[in-house]
Amino acid sequence: MNEFFREVDEEFRRDKAMAFWKRWGGAFVVVAVIVVAGVGGWRYWDYLEAQRAHQASAQLFDAQQLIIDGNRDSGIAMLEELAAEGRGGFPLLARFRIAAALGEQSPARGAEAFDDLAADSSVPSSMRDLATLRAAMLRLDTDPAAAASALEQIATPDNGYRHSAREALGLAALRRGDYDTAGRWFDEMAADPETPSGLRGRLEIYSALVAAGPVETM
């Protein structure tokens, strides 16, 4: 008797399963096809993105090599193409390299290119600060007042580039014979627990120069 009821129960379950499949089987097949197609499409898109990244990386390397070899105009032209048409972080890297290449040729043009990066709201804030730093470094010889003003903006305690900015400000003050200002910047570097060890090594030399004061000529 138990065997009979078990067979009836199994037959009832099969009938329900067949009815359910007749009603919803097509939908399940469609969903399965969509899932498989979606996974395949995602993998193909991921492959294309990897190929584009590889091509952009090779283009960036080739452009840098052209600049190193002295073919600056061709290298900059290649970087400009990458800046305009590249994907991911490569356009930004290309723009920074263009500004650096222009700065090697003309500090004023390089500083202007870095200014454009610093003023671009689409650029991450940390990279805008880096552009400000690079522009100021290029202006130290030609426009020290503007350079110092820009460097002071990023020499704040919470800025990641404060160490380089403080060092540049201290050295600029030393060059113009302002030992008090130089000492103030070097003191800030010494008091900052996050000042890099390499910079602390140079700081000993800077502090000694400040302590010695101006060289008196006979």
DOMARMAR-749689 format. One record per residue: residue in one letter; x, y, z of N, C-alpha, C, O, CB in turn. Coordinates in pm, whole numbers, plus 32768, in hexadecimal, padded with zeros to 4 digits. Atoms other than C-alpha are relative to their C-alpha. Glycine has a CB too. Layout:
AXYZXYZXYZXYZXYZ/...
! end
This chain:
M80537F8780008000800080008057807F8000803D80DF7FB87FA28000807A/N7FA57F8C7FFC811680EE8056804480167F79805880877F4E806A7FEE806D/E7FC07FF6808281BC809E7F0A7FA280407F9C7FCC808F7F47802C7F757FCF/F80637FC9805C807980F37E547FF5809880117FF880E47FB07F767FBE8018/F800A7F6F7FE8805882457EFC807D804B7FD5807680BC7FA57FE5801B8094/R7F837FBF802981C782907EBB800380137F69802E807C7F39807A7FAF802D/E80017FF48092819982497D457F9D806C7FD47FBA80B87F787FDC7F7A7FBF/V80637F998021806083227D3A803A808B801B802A80E97FCD7F7D7FEB8051/D7FC77F7E7FDD811884387DEB806A802B7F9B806F809F7F74803E7FFB808D/E7F997FE28062823F84227CF87FC280277F7A7FF180827F37805E7F897FEE/E80437FE1807E815184217BCE7FC2808C80067FC380D67FA37F947F977FE1/F803C7F7C7FEF80A185537C5A806C806D7FF5805680D67FB87FB7800A808A/R7F937F9F800681EE86087C83803280107F71805080807F4680747FD5805C/R7FD47FF6808B825485B27B1F7F9D80527FAE7FC580A57F5C80107F747FC2/D80647FB48049810B86397A9B800A8095801F7FFF80E87FC57F747FCD8020/K7FF17F737FDB813A877C7B60807B803C7FC0807A80AF7F938006800F8097/A7F837FCE803B829F879B7AE37FEF80187F6B801E807D7F3580737F9D801A/M80157FEF808F82348766797B7FA780797FE47FBF80C47F857FC27F817FC4/A80587F8D8013811D8865799E804C80838018803C80E57FD07F867FF7805E/F7FB17F887FE2820B895D7A3C8061801E7F8D807280927F66804F7FEF8084/W7FA07FEB806D830C892779277FBC80327F827FF080897F3C804C7F7E7FE2/K80497FD280768206894E78157FDD8093800C7FDA80DC7FA97F817FAC7FEC/R802A7F757FEC819D8A9678AF807880608004807480CC7FC97FB0800D8081/W7F907FA47FE782F08B28791180847FD67FC080E7801F7FCA8014800E8093/G7F818030803883F68A5C7859803D805F7F9B80B680767F9B7FEB7F7B7FBE/G7FCD7FA3806484118B51773980438079804080AB80A980117F90802E7FA5/A7FC67F8D7FBC84508C6E782980887FDE803D80E5802E80397FA18033806D/F7F80802B7FC685618BA978D9806C7FF87F9680DE801F7FAD7FF07F788045/V7F9F800A806D86098B64778D802F808B7FD580A680A17FBF7FC47FB57F87/V7FDC7F77802685FD8CD57730805E803F806680C2807D80427F8280577FF0/V7FAC7FC97F96868E8D3A7880808B7FC47FFB80EF800A80087FC27FE8808B/A7F7E8043800787A28C367860805280347F8C80CA804B7F997FED7F687FF4/V7FB97FCB807587FA8CB377048034808C801B80A580AE7FF67FA480007F85/I7FD77F777FE288028E1B777E80798001805F80D7804E804D7F8B804F803F/V7F9180077FA088E58DBE78A380807FD67FBA80E980137FCE7FDF7F9E8073/V7F8A802F804789D38CFB77C48036806B7FA280AF80827F9B7FE07F807FB2/A7FD67F96805C89D88E1276C1803D8075804D80A080B080217F8980317FAB/G7FCB7F917FB08A0F8F1677D2808C7FE3803280E48039802D7FA5801C8075/V7F7B80267FD08B358E5A7866806580027F8E80D580327F9D7FFD7F758042/G7FA7800080748BC98E26770E801F808D7FD1809180AC7FAF7FC37FB17F8F/G7FEA7F7580298B978F9476B4805A804A805F80B0809880357F7C80487FF5/W7FAA7FBE7F9D8C35900777F880917FD47FF080EC80267FF87FCF7FE1808E/R7F77803180128D628F2877C0803F803A7F8180B780587F8080027F667FF9/Y7FC97FC6807B8D898FAC765D802180938014808880C27FE57F9D7FEF7F8C/W7FE77F737FE28D6C911576D5807E800D805580CF8066803F7F8680408048/D7F8A7FFD7FAA8E6F90CC77E3807E7FE77FAE80E680257FC57FF47F978071/Y7F8E801C80588F56903C76D88022807B7FAC8098809D7F9D7FE07F877FA3/L7FE77F8880508F2B917275FE803F806E8055809980B480267F7D80327FC1/E7FC77F9A7FA78F749257772780937FE1801E80E6803C80217FAF80088082/A7F7580277FE790B1919377738057801D7F8680CA80497F9480087F6B8026/Q7FB57FE3807A911C91B47607801780957FEF808480C07FC97FB67FC87F86/R7FF17F6D800A90DB932B760880678033806480B7808A80447F7880458017/A7FA07FD57F9B919E9353774B808E7FDD7FD680EC802A7FEC7FDF7FC08088/H7F7C8029803092C0929276B68031805D7F9180A580877F917FFD7F6D7FCE/Q7FDB7FA7806E92BE9367757C8022808C8032808180CA80037F8F80087F9A/A7FE67F7B7FC992AA94AA764680858003804B80D0806480427F8F802B805E/S7F8180087FB893CA943A7723807580007F9F80DA80437FB780047F838059/A7F9580048064949D93EA75F2801180887FBD808180B37FA27FE37F947F96/Q7FFA7F7C803F9444953B755680448065805E809380B880317F7380317FDB/L7FC17FA77F9E94A795F1769680967FE7800780E58045800C7FC07FEE808A/F7F7180227FFC95F2953876A2804780317F8280B480697F8A80127F688010/D7FC17FD5807F963B957D7531801080977FFC807680CA7FCD7FAC7FD07F88/A7FF77F6D800095EF96EF755D806F8030805C80BA808B80397F7A803D802C/Q7F967FDA7FA396D39707768A80897FE37FC380E780307FD57FF17FB48085/Q7F818023803D97E5965875C8802680647F92809B80887F847FFA7F737FC6/L7FE67F9A806697C2974E74A980358080803F809280BE800A7F82801C7FAF/I7FD47F857FBB97E79870759C808F7FEF803480E1804A80287FA080238074/I7F7A801B7FCC991897D1763E806680027F8F80D680327FA180047F788049/D7FA48007807399B3979874E8801080877FB9805D80917F5A7FD07F987F9D/G7FF27F7B803B998A990874947F9780257F9B7F9680957F678083800B7FC1/N806C7FE38061985B98EC73B07F868031804F7F1E7FEF80547FDC7F7F7FAA/R80637FCE7FA1978E99C4749B7F78801B7FBF7F117FF57FF78033807F8040/D807F7FDC804096869A4273A67FAC7F847FE07F337F827FF6801980507F80/S804A807B8021962A98E4732F7FCD7FBD807F7F5E7F88808180597F9E7FB1/G802A803C7F83961E986674947F898049803C7F2B800A806C80727FFD8063/I806F7FB17FCA953C998275047F827FEA7FAD7F147FE17FE4802580968003/A8074801880569459994C73D67FBF7F7980217F447F6E8023802980037F6A/M803680837FDB943397DD74367FBA800780877F527FC8809A80717F978004/L803F7FF17F7D93E6983F759C7F7D804D7FF67F1D802D803C805F80488061/E807C7FB4801292E3993C752A7F917FA77FC87F1D7FB57FEF801880787FA2/E8063805E80349235982B74657FCC7FA680707F547F8C8078803D7FAA7F8E/L802880557F919233974D75997FAA804E80637F4A8018809A807B7FC68046/A804D7FAC7FA391B2986D76717F7280167FCC7F148022801B804580868016/A80827FE3803B909398A6757D7FAA7F837FF07F2F7F8A7FFB801280427F79/E804C8077802590309740752E80117F8B805F7FCE7F25805180267FD67F76/G7FE4806F7FA790B8966976477F907FE680637F318034806D80808019804B/R806580277F9D8FEF95BA775680457FEA808580BF7FDC808D7FB37F807FD2/G7FCA80187F7B9019958978C980578074802F803680E9801980517F808001/G7FA87F997FCC91379642796B806A802F7F9F80B780897FBF80427FCF807A/F7F957FDE805E9211965878357FF8808F7FCB806080CE7FBB7FFC7FA17F8C/P80037F74802C918E97AA77B7803E80608065808480BD80407F71802A7FE4/L7FC87FA87F9A91E9984A790380987FF0800780E1805380147FC17FE18089/L7F6F80168002934297A97900803F80457F8880AC807F7F92801F7F6A7FFE/A7FCC7FC0807993729827779E800780978011806980D57FE87FA97FDD7F87/R80017F6E7FEC9313998B78008072802B805D80B1809280467F78802E803A/F7F907FE07FA7940D9989791E80857FF47FB880DF80467FCC7FFE7FA4807C/R7F8180118048951D9905783A8012806E7F998083809A7F8180067F767FBB/I7FF87F91805F94CB9A1077368033807D8049808D80C280197F76801C7FBE/A7FD77F8A7FB394EC9B20783F80927FF7802780DB805A80227FA88010807D/A7F7380127FDB96379A8E78B4805C80157F8980C580547F9580167F75803C/A7FAE7FF0807996BC9A7E7750800780927FD6807180C17FAE7FC77FAB7F8E/L7FFF7F71802096559BE677108057804D8062809C80AC803C7F7080388001/G7FAF7FBD7F9C96FA9C4C785580957FEE7FE980E4804780097FDD7FCD8087/E7F748017802198429BB077E6802D805C7F8F80A280817F8680177F6E7FDA/Q7FE37FA98072982F9C8776AF7FF280938024804380E67FFB7FA37FDF7F8C/S801C7F777FD8979C9DC377497FBA7FFE80887F477FD4808F7FA9804B7F96/P804180027F7C97589DEA78C07F7A804880037F1D801D8048805D803E8067/A807D7FB5800196499EEA78787F8E7FAF7FC27F207FAA7FF9801280847FB3/R806780518041958A9E0777877FDD7F8680567F687F61806080307FD27F74/G801C80727FA995B09CDF78707FAB802780787F4E7FDF809D80817FC18030/A804D7FD17F8E952F9DA979977F6F801B7FD97F147FFC8026803F807F803A/E80897FE6802F93FF9E1678CB7FB37F7D7FEC7F3D7F74800B800380527F7D/A80428081801493B59CAD786E7FDB7FC180867F707F868093805B7FA17FB0/F802280347F7A93C79C4679DB7F91805380407F3F801D808A807D8000805B/D806D7FAC7FCD92E89D707A327F797FCE7FCC7F177FCB8016801680947FD7/D807C8033803A91E29CE579447FD17F8280497F5A7F70806280127FE27F6A/L8023807A7FB691EE9B9879F97FCF8022808C7F6E7FE780BD807A7FA18008/A80277FDA7F7891D99C417B4E7F75803F80047F2F8036806980668061803A/A80827FBB800690A49D047ADE7F907FA67FCD7F1C7FD07FCC800A807A7FA9/D8063805A803B8FF09BD77A467FB87FB3806F7FF47F6080B280447F9D7F9C/S804C803F7F958EDC9B677B327FEB7F6A7FEB7FC97F2280497F7A8043800E/S800F808F801A8ECB9A127A8880797FB0802E80737F3580367FE87FE77F6D/V7F8680437FD0902B99C47B037FF47FED80977FCA804980DD808080547FDD/P800580177F6F903D99247C60804F806A804C80B5809B801C80357F758023/S7FC47F917FB490979A207D6E80947FE9801E80E3804780197FB580148082/S7F72801A7FE391DE99737DC8805780197F8780C980477F9480127F708031/M7FB37FE8807A924D99857C5D800380957FDE806480C47FA37FC57FAF7F8C/R7FFD7F6F801491E99AF47C4A806A8040805880AF809D802F7F76803D801D/D7F977FCD7FA792C99B357D76808B7FE27FC680E580357FCE7FF37FC3808D/L7F808023803E93E39A7E7CC4801E805F7F8D8090808B7F7C80007F6E7FCF/A7FED7FA3807093AE9B597B928027808B8033807B80CE7FF87F8080097FAA/T7FDC7F7F7FC393BB9C907C7080918000802B80D9806180157FA5801E8078/L7F75800D7FD495029C167D04806080067F8A80C5804C7F8F80147F7E804D/R7FA780048075959A9BCE7BAE8008808A7FBE807480B57F947FCF7F977F9A/A80007F7A803C95319D237B268055805F805380A280AE801C7F7080367FF4/A7FB37FA77FA895C59DD47C5480957FE47FF580E680417FF47FD27FF18091/M7F728022800B970D9D187C36803C80397F8080B080637F7E80137F678005/L7FD07FC9807E972A9D8A7ACC800C80988005805780D37FB77FA37FD77F8F/R7FFE7F6C7FF896EE9EF57B35806380348069807180AE80787F7480338020/L7FAA7FD27F9497EA9F007C53806A80637FD0808B80C2801880437F8A8042/D7F967FA8803398F49FA57B7A7FC9807C7FBB800480E87FC380587FB47FA1/T80327F9180519819A0827AA07F9C8058804A7F9580D080327FC17FCB7F83/D80657FB37FB79702A0EB7B8D7FF87FC8808E7F967F8780B17F757FF97FB8/P7FFA803C7F7A9765A0917CF37F8B8026805B7F617FD680AE808080288044/A80717FD67FAC964BA15A7D937F847FAB7FE47F417F7D80407FE080957FEA/A807380528025953DA09F7CD180157F6F80297FB97F2B80567FE680087F68/A7FE180897FDA95ED9F567D107FEC7FED80967FB17F8A80C180917FDC7FD9/A800E800B7F6F95FD9F967E877F6E8002802A7F457FB78083804D80718046/S808E7FF77FE0948D9FF67E927FB97F7B7FE57F667F4E80347FBE80717FAF/A803E8081802294299EB37DE4802E7F92805E7FDE7F3E808880217FDA7F6F/L7FC980677FA7950E9DDD7EBB7FC48009808C7FAB7FA380CC8098800B8007/E803A7FEF7F7B94809E717FFB7F737FC680087F477F9C80737FFD80948026/Q80878039800293259DFB7F9080017F6B801B7F9F7F3580507FBE801C7F7B/I7FFB80917FEC93989C917F9C80617FD7806E807A7F60808380277FBB7F7E/A7FA5801F7F91948B9CAB80C17FB47FF380837FED800380EE806C806D800D/T8056800B7F8A93689C7681B1800F7F76804080357F177FFC7F6D801A7FDA/P7FE8807E7FB993719B6182BA7FB97F867FC87FE87F167FDA7FD8800F808D/D804D80738031926B9A89820A80187FE17F6D7FD37F8C7F347F6E80198016/N7FE88015809092FB9A9780A9806F7F997FEC80D67F9E802E802480857FBA/G7F9F8069801793B4996A80238082802E7FC280E77FE87FC97FC47F997FAA/Y7F867FCB804194AF9A447F668043806C8054809980B580237FDD80387F76/R7FCB7F967FAA95009B24808E80977FF5801380DC805B80227FBC7FFD8086/H7F7180117FE7965A9A8E80BB8054803E7F9080B380877FA980237F6A800E/S7FB87FC7807296CF9AE87F5D7FEC80977FFB804980E17FDB7FD07FC07F7C/A801C7F70800396259C3D7F74805380498069808C80B3804C7F6B801B8016/R7FB27FC07F9796CD9C9080BE809580047FDD80D880687FF47FEB7FB78085/E7F738003802698209C24803D801C806B7F96807F80B37FA080287F747FCB/A7FEC7F9D806997F99CFB7F057FF8808D8037804680E3800F7F997FED7F90/L800D7F7B7FC497869E267FD4807B8023805380AB8094804E7F8180078057/G7F897FE77FB098AB9E0280C2807A801C7FAB80C880777FC8801B7F8C805A/L7F8E7FEB805999A89DE57FAA7FF680857FB6805A80CA7FA2800B7F8C7F9C/A80137F80804499129F0F7EF380238074805D805F80D680327F6F800E7FCD/A7FDF7F987F9F992F9FDE803080978009801780CE807580257FB97FE78085/L7F6E80017FF19A999F728058804280467F8C80A280927F9E80347F71800A/R7FC27FC680789AE79FDA7EF47FF780998001805080DD7FCE7FBD7FC97F82/R800B7F6E7FFE9A67A1397F2F8036803C8082802980B480997F6F80297FED/G7FC07FD07F879B1AA151807F7FA3801980747FC8805C80D48048807C7FE3/D80617FED7F9499E1A1478159800A7F87805E7FBE7F2780527F6D800F7FC6/Y7FE380727FAA9A66A06382697F927FE780677F7B7F75808F808580158047/D806D80127FA09947A0A0835B7F8D7FAF7FC27F5A7F517FFF7FCC80888030/T806C804980439841A02C825F802A7F717FE27FDC7F137FF47FD780477F7E/A7FCE8086801C99199F0681F77FFC7FAA807E7FD07F37807B809080067FC9/G8000804A7F8299439EA083637F757FD8802B7F617F6B806380408052806C/R808A80217FDA97CB9EAE839A7FCC7F887FB37F8C7F307FEC7FA580777FE8/W802D8072805097869DC0827B804A7F808027800E7F15802E8013801C7F6B/F7FB380767FD8989C9CD482E27FD57FCF808A7FD67F5780A48096801F7FFF/D803380287F7C98199CD784487F7D7FB37FF27F667F52803A7FEC807B805B/E807E8048801696C29C6D83C9801B7F737FCC7FD77F147FF37FA7804C7F9D/M7FDB8084803297659B50830D80327FA78072800F7F31807A806C800C7F92/A7FC8804D7F9198219AE384457F957FD580647F9E7F69809E806B80518047/A8069801D7F9F96E79AF0851D7F977F9E7FCC7F4B7F66801B7FBE807F802A/D80658057803B96149A23842C802E7F6F800C80937F497FD07FE680257F6C/P7FD5808C7FEF962598B284957FFA7FAE7F8080357F427F787FAA7FBD8069/E800D804B807D95CA984783328065802C7F96805F7FFD7F247F74800E7FCB/T7F997FD6806096F198F6828B80537F857FD880877F408030805B8070803C/P7FB68077802C979C97E881B580907FFF803380CD8068804780007FF97F69/S7F7A800E7FC998E897628233806A803F7FA580C9807B7FD680207F6D8018/G7F9F7FC5805C99A297CD80F980058097800C807080D480067FE07FDA7F72/L80087F6F7FF1992A99318126803C802B808680798095808F7F6F802F7FF5/R7FC47FDF7F7E9990992C8294809880027FF780DB8051803A7FD37F9B806B/G7F707FFF80139AEF98D68223803080837FC2809880B87FEB802A7F8C7FAA/R7FDD7F80803D9AF89A0C81477FE780748060802A80DB805B7FB180157F7F/L80267F977FA29A569AD6825C80758025805C8083809980847F887FD48054/E7F8B7FE37FAB9B939AB8832E805C80647FBB809380BD7FFC804C7F7D8020/I7FAB7FA3804C9C559B6A821B7FBF80897FFC800180EF801180187FCB7F70/Y80467F8180089B4A9C7581F38007804B8086802180C4808A7F6D7FEA7FD6/S7FFF7FC07F7C9B3C9CB88368808B80378021809880A0805F7FD57F9C806C/A7F787FD07FE99CB69CD78374801A80807FB2805E80DB7FE380677F957FDA/L7FEF7F8680519CAD9DD9825C7FB9807680417FED80E680427FCA7FEB7F72/V804A7F967FBF9BA59EA18314804A802F807E805680A780987F717FD18024/A7FB97FDD7F859C689E9284598080804E7FE480A780A6803280227F828050/A7F847FBB80229DA69F0683AA7FE4808F7FD6803880E77FE8804B7FB77F91/G80237F7A802A9CF1A034831F8047802A7F83808E7FD97F46801E8061806C/P7FC27FD0807C9D66A10B81FB80998001800D80D1801980787FCC808E7FDD/V7F6D800080049ED1A0F28194803080907FF4800B80D77F9780367FAA7F88/E7FCD7F7680039F85A23581E3807E80077FAA80DC7FB87FBA801E80328090/T7F897FED8058A079A2AE80DC805A806A8039802C80CE80707FD680277F70/M7F9C7FA27FCBA1B5A361813E801180767F9F806080D17FB980887FB88017/
! end
